[in-house]
Amino acid sequence: MDVLASGHEQVVFCSDPASGLRAVIAIYSTALGPALGGTRFYPYATEEAAVADALALSKAMAYKNSLAGLDLGGGKAVIIGDPATGKTEALLRAYGRFVESLGGRYLTACDVGTSNADLDVVARETRFAHGRSEAYGGCGDSSVLTAYGVFQGMRAAAQHRWGKPSLAGRTVAVAGVGKVGSWLVDRLVDDGADVVVTDVDADAVERVLARHPAVDAVGDTATLVRTPADVYAPCALGGALDEETVAVLEAEVVCGGANNQLASDGIAGRLMDRGILYAPDYLVNAGGVIQVEDERHGFSFTRAEAKAAGIFDVALRVFRAAEEQGVSPAVAADRMAEERMAAVGRLATIRLPR
């Protein structure tokens, strides 16, 4: 892996043997501001796999923050280890000191394997930890607005495909009903959609069915993608859209909360060839980062929710641009994000008086 050729501004390797900390912080771009992105705590098989994940996720965060209209660059951190057994106060605080050493170039938050409570511990060593618990004046669980943003993206897709910004009477297949997926199901049921779900965690499915008896469930994702539906919503792991899945997918729209949904570069084109409208994941799942960013200004849920509602309009712009340019929405979204990074990032060259 050629890290120097990845286009990243900075990649930091962090090690504290006494606490067991082994981490990588990747900063893709600070053109729009400090690089914001969560900290993933995961038992990577190899150090190379951890670096690859940090590089890919930090780039995606730069594009997500740009498209969301935030004055933030993109970064990501990964801690190598099992969060169930290796997470300690000493390790989290050691990590916080490495974040602080970057002087604000990187702002961290929650991700897979980390929680608001963990960020409270990290924040004891750094000013640059966000997504903290409400008890400490933070924004709390960002999955609420992540799901809200996905719902807004889905409404935009419905408007573009069927001429009405509603899922009422439509069938939506949700793969993964953890935090984001379960909140999304709530929104969909309230909107009048027929919902079908699956999850590897049977308890998660049972919790959804207990709240919404009219929701149906199937045994696994392989069955779900073959289930006739108007919308397929991948809300679990990345790489959910591969050649095999796209070939059998019954839905007309793909819009979900999972990160890095496209298993390879050619998948966006395959979706387009099949006439399936794809809502780029980093566009529609930006509600969480919008919620975390608002914490920097003294958190207001009402204000953050209003900002996340703007995902509807941005998604419509992406769909229209893709149609006009004859490209996939993934390409159109990338272009829009890159244009903003270049145009607004350029303003830093205008020197201000000190």
N, C-alpha and C positions, 0 to 999 in steps of 0.2 A: 504494500500500500504506500503510495507516494503522497504523504501528508502535505508536503510543500507545494504540490501541484493541485491541491484541492480547491484553491481560491480563498482559503480562510485567512483572516488577519492574524490570528493567534491561536495556538493550541498549547495548553498548559497541562503537564503531568504532575499530579499531586501524590505524595507518599509520606505517610507517617506510620512507620512500623509499630510503634508502641501501641497505637490505637487500632491498627489494622487497616487504616485508610489507604485505599488505592483508587484514585479518581482521575478523570480526564475532563478538563473544561475546554470547550471549543467555542471560539468567537468567530462567526462567519463574517459579520459586517457590523460596523458602527456608523455607517453613512447617515442614518437617520437619528442616531442617538445611542445610548448605552444598550448593549446586547442583552435582551431579556429572554430567558428560557428556563425551563424547570430542571430539577435534579432527579435523574433516574437512578434508582438503587436496584441493581439486578445482577444475578449470578452468571455473568458472561463466561462462556466456555474458554475464551482466550482474550488476552489483552488486545489483540488485533480486532476482534469482534467488538469490543468496547469502544475502541477508537473509531471504527467504521460507523457505529451507531451515533456517537457524539457528532461526527462530521455531518452525517445525513440529517440528523435532527436539528442541528444548529442552522444549517442552510434553510431547512423548511421553516424554522422560526423567523428568519429574516424576511422570507417571502410572506409569511402569515402576518407579521407585524406591519409590514409595508401595506399590504392589501387592506388591512383593518384600519388604515389611516392613523396609526400610532407613530409617535416620534421616538421610535425604538428600533434598534438593530436586532440581530438574531444571534443567540448563543444557546448552548446546552451543556449540561454536565452529566456525567455518568459516574456512579460509584460502583466499583466491582465488588460484589458480595451478595450474600443472601440477607435481605432485610429482616427476615424472621429470626435469624440467629446472630447476625453480625452487627446490627445497629446498636450503638451505645452512645451515651452522652459524650464521651471523650472523642469518639470518631466524628460525630456530627459537629462538635465544636472545633476539632482540628480542620475539618472541611471548611467551616465558616471562616477560619483565619486565612485559608488560601483564597477564598472569595474576596475577603477584605484586602488582601495583598494586591488585588488587581485595581484597587482604587476607584471602583464604580464603573469600570469598563464592562463588567458582567453583573447583571442582576439576576438572582436565582429565585426559584419558586418551587412548587410541588410538581411531581410527575409520578410515574409508576414506581411504587416502592417507598414513596415519601408522603408525609401528611402535613397538615397545618401545624400539628404539635411538633413535628420534627423541625419545621422552619422556625418555630419559636426558639428551639435550642440552638440552631445555626445562628439565629439573630443575636445571640448573646456574645458572638464574636465578630459580627459584621453588621454594617449599616445597610447592606445591600441584599437582604433577604426579604422577600415579599410573599404574598399568599399565606399570611399568618392567621392564626385563629382569631375569632371575634373577641375573645377575652383580652387580647393584646391590641385591639383596634384594627385587626386585619379584616380581609374580605371573606374569610371562611371558605367553605366548600365551593370551588369554582366550577364543579360539574353542573350546577344549576343553570348558569348562563351558557356553559358549553352546549348543553342540550337545547336551550332556548335559541342559540344561534343556528344550530343544525335545523331546528324547526323552521326558522325564518328562511334558511336556504332552501328547504323543502317546499315551502310556500312559493318561493320565487320560481323554483323548477316547475311547480304545478301551473303557475301563471304562464310561464314560457311554453310549456308543452300543451296544456289543456285550456288555457285562456282564463283561468280562475285561480286566485291565490288561496286555495283551500284544499285540504285533504279529505273533506267530507265525502263519504261514499267511496273513497279509494281504499285499496288494500295496501298496507305497508308491512313489509317483512323486516323485522329488526333482529339482527344477529348480534347478540351480546346485550344483556340487560343488567349490567353492573350499574354504577352510579349514573353515568351519562345516559345509557340506554333506558334505564327505568324512568328517569325524568322525561326523556323523549316520549316514551309510551304514554305518560300522563298527558303531555301536550297533544298527542295525536288522538287519544280517546276523547279529550275535551273538544277537539275540532271535528269529531264525527267520523274518524277513520276506522276502518276495520283493521285490526292489528294481529299479526302472527309473529311469534317470538321463538328464539332458541337461545340456549346458553349451556356451556359445559358445566356450570354450577346449577344443579337442580334446585337448590334452595333459592337462588336468585329468581328463577322462573316461578317458583311457588309464591314468592312474595308479590310478584307482578300479578299473577292470577288471583291472589287473595284480594288485591285492590281493585282489579278489573276482571270480573268473572267472564265477560264477553270476549276477552282476548283468547286467541288460540295459541297452542304451543306445538312444536314439532321436535323430533328427537335430536337432530343435529343440523349443522350448517349445510351439509351436502343435500339434505332434504329441503331445507329452507330455500336455497337458491333455485331449486326446481319447482317451487311452489308458485303458481300463478299469482302475480302481484303487480301493482302499478309502480311501487317504489321499493327498492332494496336498500336497507340502511345498515351498513357494516359499522358496528360500534364496539368491536372487540380489538383483536390484534391487528397489526399492520400486515401488508401483503395479502389482504383478503381478496383482491381482484387479480387473479392469474388467468392464464390462457384457458385452463379447464373450466374455471368458474364462469368466465365471460361467455364461453361457448354454450353453456346450458342455462344461463340466467334468463328468467322469465319476465323480469321487470322492464319497464320503459325508462325508469329514472333510477340513478344510483346517488344517494345522498345520505351520508352517515358521519358519525363522530370519530371513528378510528383515524389514527395518524398513518401516513405513508401507505395508503390503501392500494396503490398500483404496484404490483409485484415486479414489473419491469417497464422500461421506457415505452415499449410498444403497446401496452395495454390501453392507454387512452385512445389510440387509433383504432384498436379492435372494438372498443365500445362504440366509437363513432361509426364504424363500418356496420355495426348491428343496429344502428339507429337508437342507441341507448344514451340518454342525456346524463352526463356525469357532472355532478357538482363537486368541484375540487375540494378535497378534505381540508386543506389548510385555510381555505376561504370560509367554509361553513362552521368549522369547529373553533373559530377564533373568539367565541363568546367568553371562554375561560380566561384567555390572556387579556381581553378587554376588562374583565372583572379584576384581575390581578393588577393591571396597570392603574386602575382607578384608585386602588389602595394608596398609591403614591401621593394622592391629592386629598387624603382624608376620606375614607371609603363611604360612598353612598350607593346602596343597591339600586335605588330608583334611577340614578344618573347612569350607572353602569348598564342597567337593563335597556335604557333608552339608546345608549351607544350600540349595544349588541343588536338592537332591532334594525340598525343600519345595514346589517349583513344582507337583508332582503334586497335592498337597492343595489348593493355592490354585486350580488349574485346575478341580478337581472342584467347589469352592465356587462358582466363576463359572458353570459349566455348570448347576448346580442352581438358582442364583439366577435365571439367565436363563429357565429352564423355569418356575419358580414365578411370575415377574413377567411372563411372556409377551413378553419382549424378546430381542434378539440377545445373544450372549455379549459382543459389543463394548460394548454399552450397559451390561450388568451389570458388566463389568470397570471401565468408567469410573466408574460409581457407587461401587463399592467403593473405588477409588483416591481419589476425591474425599471420601468419608466419612472415610477415615483422615487425609487432609491436614487436614480441618476439625477432627476430634476431637483428634488428637494435636498438631496445630499450635497449637490453642487454649491448650495447656498453657504456652506461652511467656509468656502473660499473667500467670501466677503468679510473682510476683517472688521470687527467692531472695536470701538474705543474701550480701553480698560479703565 
